[in-house]
Amino acid sequence: MAGPGRSRGIAKNPLDCHERALRLLSVRPRSERELRSRLLRAGFEAEEVEAELIRLEAVGLIDDDAFARQAVEHEVLVRRSGHRAIASRLGSRGLDRETVERALAELGAEDEETRVVELARSRRSRLAGLPPEKAFARLAAFLARRGYSPDLARRAARTALAVEDQDPGLG
């Protein structure tokens, strides 16, 4: 059924490229690659998409470095993710590794060990009723899923649970 002002013969994509790009950016910030992909999938011509991306970059609506800083800040401060998870998540959103690493460095997010120990300590109370080996295994696995290296996750779990390094069952 056609809505007001629309006829049945209107194309699937009644918005022009600029309007579509602005709508996509109004939902959430996007990387240049992510926006390019969405516009091409929407059926716009490559030349039109490239011209629009240049236009949006010129007025500051696309800025991969600012996008990376904002996303890294969220990942570090809110999600408390490790570098590996951050790089993976932002890579899937169209950012290259160098851009992500610059954003991590700018935020002073290089002290991953402090963050992982704080995260491990914040999760410690949830494991209170478990045997030490099981609590250690669950905490280390949780930290690894958050993007911390397995070695760093085990060290942080040991620290948070006050486990001695010599305990053979918690390796």
SEMARMAR-705469 format. One record per residue (C-alpha): chain; x, y, z. Coordinates in pm, 1 decimal. Layout:
<sites>
<site mol="A" X="X" Y="Y" Z="Z"/>
...
</sites>
This chain:
<sites>
<site mol="A" X="0.0" Y="0.0" Z="0.0"/>
<site mol="A" X="141.4" Y="333.6" Z="-102.1"/>
<site mol="A" X="181.9" Y="597.8" Z="168.3"/>
<site mol="A" X="112.1" Y="969.9" Z="134.6"/>
<site mol="A" X="316.2" Y="1125.8" Z="-143.0"/>
<site mol="A" X="445.2" Y="792.9" Z="-268.4"/>
<site mol="A" X="336.4" Y="599.9" Z="-569.0"/>
<site mol="A" X="381.3" Y="231.0" Z="-625.2"/>
<site mol="A" X="636.8" Y="305.1" Z="-896.2"/>
<site mol="A" X="889.6" Y="469.4" Z="-658.2"/>
<site mol="A" X="1222.4" Y="289.7" Z="-633.0"/>
<site mol="A" X="1303.1" Y="74.7" Z="-331.4"/>
<site mol="A" X="1538.8" Y="347.6" Z="-215.3"/>
<site mol="A" X="1353.6" Y="681.6" Z="-219.4"/>
<site mol="A" X="1627.6" Y="865.0" Z="-23.0"/>
<site mol="A" X="1920.3" Y="1013.8" Z="-205.4"/>
<site mol="A" X="2270.1" Y="911.0" Z="-104.0"/>
<site mol="A" X="2324.9" Y="1213.3" Z="119.9"/>
<site mol="A" X="1998.5" Y="1163.6" Z="308.4"/>
<site mol="A" X="2066.5" Y="792.5" Z="351.1"/>
<site mol="A" X="2418.0" Y="861.0" Z="483.3"/>
<site mol="A" X="2287.3" Y="1117.4" Z="730.9"/>
<site mol="A" X="2023.0" Y="875.5" Z="854.5"/>
<site mol="A" X="2283.1" Y="604.4" Z="905.2"/>
<site mol="A" X="2504.3" Y="846.6" Z="1097.1"/>
<site mol="A" X="2211.3" Y="964.3" Z="1310.3"/>
<site mol="A" X="2163.8" Y="610.8" Z="1443.5"/>
<site mol="A" X="2525.5" Y="581.4" Z="1558.0"/>
<site mol="A" X="2871.9" Y="693.2" Z="1450.7"/>
<site mol="A" X="3021.7" Y="482.5" Z="1173.2"/>
<site mol="A" X="3361.7" Y="435.5" Z="1017.0"/>
<site mol="A" X="3418.0" Y="539.9" Z="657.3"/>
<site mol="A" X="3442.3" Y="177.8" Z="544.1"/>
<site mol="A" X="3126.6" Y="83.9" Z="729.8"/>
<site mol="A" X="2931.2" Y="374.5" Z="578.3"/>
<site mol="A" X="3065.8" Y="299.7" Z="229.4"/>
<site mol="A" X="2954.5" Y="-61.7" Z="259.9"/>
<site mol="A" X="2604.2" Y="30.2" Z="378.7"/>
<site mol="A" X="2552.8" Y="283.5" Z="99.4"/>
<site mol="A" X="2675.1" Y="45.4" Z="-170.2"/>
<site mol="A" X="2447.0" Y="-229.5" Z="-36.3"/>
<site mol="A" X="2159.5" Y="18.7" Z="-50.8"/>
<site mol="A" X="2214.0" Y="35.3" Z="-427.2"/>
<site mol="A" X="2392.8" Y="366.1" Z="-474.4"/>
<site mol="A" X="2658.1" Y="392.7" Z="-745.2"/>
<site mol="A" X="3020.8" Y="372.5" Z="-631.1"/>
<site mol="A" X="3106.6" Y="718.8" Z="-769.7"/>
<site mol="A" X="2811.1" Y="875.3" Z="-589.0"/>
<site mol="A" X="2908.2" Y="702.2" Z="-262.8"/>
<site mol="A" X="3271.1" Y="815.8" Z="-287.2"/>
<site mol="A" X="3164.9" Y="1175.5" Z="-354.2"/>
<site mol="A" X="2931.0" Y="1164.5" Z="-54.6"/>
<site mol="A" X="3201.2" Y="1023.0" Z="171.9"/>
<site mol="A" X="3438.7" Y="1301.7" Z="68.6"/>
<site mol="A" X="3164.9" Y="1557.0" Z="139.8"/>
<site mol="A" X="3088.7" Y="1411.5" Z="484.6"/>
<site mol="A" X="3457.1" Y="1390.5" Z="573.8"/>
<site mol="A" X="3510.6" Y="1753.8" Z="471.1"/>
<site mol="A" X="3241.9" Y="1871.8" Z="714.8"/>
<site mol="A" X="3362.5" Y="1642.1" Z="993.7"/>
<site mol="A" X="3078.8" Y="1390.2" Z="996.4"/>
<site mol="A" X="3318.4" Y="1108.5" Z="910.4"/>
<site mol="A" X="3640.1" Y="1095.6" Z="1109.2"/>
<site mol="A" X="3783.9" Y="749.3" Z="1165.2"/>
<site mol="A" X="4033.2" Y="872.6" Z="1424.6"/>
<site mol="A" X="3760.9" Y="1038.5" Z="1634.3"/>
<site mol="A" X="3537.1" Y="735.0" Z="1584.8"/>
<site mol="A" X="3819.7" Y="508.0" Z="1705.5"/>
<site mol="A" X="3887.8" Y="725.0" Z="2012.0"/>
<site mol="A" X="3521.0" Y="722.3" Z="2107.8"/>
<site mol="A" X="3486.7" Y="347.1" Z="2053.2"/>
<site mol="A" X="3809.3" Y="266.5" Z="2240.7"/>
<site mol="A" X="3698.7" Y="485.7" Z="2529.9"/>
<site mol="A" X="3371.8" Y="292.8" Z="2550.1"/>
<site mol="A" X="3547.0" Y="-44.8" Z="2524.4"/>
<site mol="A" X="3805.9" Y="45.4" Z="2789.1"/>
<site mol="A" X="3596.3" Y="238.9" Z="3039.0"/>
<site mol="A" X="3254.0" Y="76.4" Z="3007.6"/>
<site mol="A" X="3313.3" Y="-277.0" Z="2882.6"/>
<site mol="A" X="3667.6" Y="-300.7" Z="3027.8"/>
<site mol="A" X="3779.8" Y="-501.1" Z="2726.7"/>
<site mol="A" X="4133.3" Y="-611.5" Z="2650.8"/>
<site mol="A" X="4336.7" Y="-492.1" Z="2353.5"/>
<site mol="A" X="4265.2" Y="-805.9" Z="2151.0"/>
<site mol="A" X="3887.5" Y="-769.7" Z="2186.0"/>
<site mol="A" X="3903.7" Y="-397.3" Z="2110.8"/>
<site mol="A" X="4110.2" Y="-447.5" Z="1796.1"/>
<site mol="A" X="3881.6" Y="-725.1" Z="1677.2"/>
<site mol="A" X="3558.0" Y="-539.1" Z="1746.8"/>
<site mol="A" X="3676.7" Y="-217.1" Z="1585.5"/>
<site mol="A" X="3833.2" Y="-402.6" Z="1294.2"/>
<site mol="A" X="3494.2" Y="-551.2" Z="1217.9"/>
<site mol="A" X="3355.2" Y="-196.9" Z="1212.7"/>
<site mol="A" X="3600.7" Y="-91.0" Z="945.4"/>
<site mol="A" X="3896.6" Y="50.9" Z="1136.5"/>
<site mol="A" X="4253.4" Y="-51.4" Z="1065.3"/>
<site mol="A" X="4482.5" Y="-168.9" Z="1343.9"/>
<site mol="A" X="4700.9" Y="144.9" Z="1333.9"/>
<site mol="A" X="4399.0" Y="370.4" Z="1392.7"/>
<site mol="A" X="4288.9" Y="156.0" Z="1687.1"/>
<site mol="A" X="4640.0" Y="148.0" Z="1836.3"/>
<site mol="A" X="4666.9" Y="528.3" Z="1809.7"/>
<site mol="A" X="4334.7" Y="565.3" Z="1988.9"/>
<site mol="A" X="4445.9" Y="325.9" Z="2264.0"/>
<site mol="A" X="4769.1" Y="518.6" Z="2310.5"/>
<site mol="A" X="4591.3" Y="857.1" Z="2318.2"/>
<site mol="A" X="4361.0" Y="741.1" Z="2596.0"/>
<site mol="A" X="4648.1" Y="602.9" Z="2796.9"/>
<site mol="A" X="4483.8" Y="263.1" Z="2771.7"/>
<site mol="A" X="4812.9" Y="80.6" Z="2748.4"/>
<site mol="A" X="4804.3" Y="-29.7" Z="3113.7"/>
<site mol="A" X="4605.3" Y="-339.1" Z="3038.1"/>
<site mol="A" X="4732.8" Y="-527.2" Z="3342.3"/>
<site mol="A" X="4583.5" Y="-276.0" Z="3587.3"/>
<site mol="A" X="4248.1" Y="-289.7" Z="3406.5"/>
<site mol="A" X="4231.9" Y="-668.0" Z="3397.5"/>
<site mol="A" X="4312.9" Y="-699.6" Z="3769.4"/>
<site mol="A" X="4043.0" Y="-442.5" Z="3854.2"/>
<site mol="A" X="3793.9" Y="-631.3" Z="3638.7"/>
<site mol="A" X="3891.2" Y="-962.4" Z="3799.0"/>
<site mol="A" X="3849.3" Y="-817.4" Z="4148.1"/>
<site mol="A" X="3507.7" Y="-678.4" Z="4057.0"/>
<site mol="A" X="3395.4" Y="-1028.7" Z="3952.6"/>
<site mol="A" X="3545.8" Y="-1209.8" Z="4252.4"/>
<site mol="A" X="3232.8" Y="-1196.3" Z="4472.6"/>
<site mol="A" X="3030.2" Y="-1384.8" Z="4209.1"/>
<site mol="A" X="3257.7" Y="-1684.3" Z="4253.8"/>
<site mol="A" X="3255.3" Y="-1695.5" Z="4635.2"/>
<site mol="A" X="3081.3" Y="-2031.9" Z="4678.9"/>
<site mol="A" X="3293.9" Y="-2221.1" Z="4428.5"/>
<site mol="A" X="3597.1" Y="-2438.3" Z="4498.0"/>
<site mol="A" X="3918.2" Y="-2239.7" Z="4431.7"/>
<site mol="A" X="4008.9" Y="-2436.4" Z="4115.4"/>
<site mol="A" X="3666.6" Y="-2378.9" Z="3960.9"/>
<site mol="A" X="3658.0" Y="-2010.8" Z="4060.3"/>
<site mol="A" X="4002.5" Y="-1962.2" Z="3905.7"/>
<site mol="A" X="3906.7" Y="-2140.9" Z="3583.4"/>
<site mol="A" X="3584.0" Y="-1944.6" Z="3543.8"/>
<site mol="A" X="3744.5" Y="-1610.1" Z="3616.5"/>
<site mol="A" X="4038.9" Y="-1671.8" Z="3384.2"/>
<site mol="A" X="3801.7" Y="-1784.5" Z="3106.7"/>
<site mol="A" X="3582.9" Y="-1477.0" Z="3154.9"/>
<site mol="A" X="3886.2" Y="-1247.8" Z="3129.1"/>
<site mol="A" X="4009.1" Y="-1427.1" Z="2816.5"/>
<site mol="A" X="3664.9" Y="-1380.3" Z="2656.8"/>
<site mol="A" X="3695.0" Y="-1008.9" Z="2731.5"/>
<site mol="A" X="4002.0" Y="-999.2" Z="2509.0"/>
<site mol="A" X="4291.3" Y="-1036.2" Z="2751.2"/>
<site mol="A" X="4571.6" Y="-1277.3" Z="2665.9"/>
<site mol="A" X="4542.3" Y="-1616.1" Z="2839.4"/>
<site mol="A" X="4860.0" Y="-1551.3" Z="3039.3"/>
<site mol="A" X="4742.0" Y="-1209.1" Z="3155.3"/>
<site mol="A" X="4395.6" Y="-1349.1" Z="3235.8"/>
<site mol="A" X="4548.4" Y="-1624.9" Z="3454.6"/>
<site mol="A" X="4776.1" Y="-1377.4" Z="3637.1"/>
<site mol="A" X="4486.7" Y="-1141.2" Z="3705.6"/>
<site mol="A" X="4264.7" Y="-1428.1" Z="3825.3"/>
<site mol="A" X="4542.2" Y="-1543.0" Z="4061.1"/>
<site mol="A" X="4583.9" Y="-1189.6" Z="4195.0"/>
<site mol="A" X="4211.1" Y="-1128.9" Z="4239.4"/>
<site mol="A" X="4152.8" Y="-1464.0" Z="4408.9"/>
<site mol="A" X="4475.6" Y="-1435.0" Z="4611.8"/>
<site mol="A" X="4595.2" Y="-1768.3" Z="4474.0"/>
<site mol="A" X="4959.1" Y="-1861.0" Z="4517.7"/>
<site mol="A" X="5156.0" Y="-1922.8" Z="4198.8"/>
<site mol="A" X="5284.6" Y="-2252.2" Z="4338.2"/>
<site mol="A" X="4937.7" Y="-2412.6" Z="4354.6"/>
<site mol="A" X="4966.8" Y="-2689.6" Z="4090.0"/>
<site mol="A" X="4591.4" Y="-2716.1" Z="4030.4"/>
<site mol="A" X="4553.0" Y="-2355.7" Z="3912.5"/>
<site mol="A" X="4801.0" Y="-2334.2" Z="3635.1"/>
</sites>
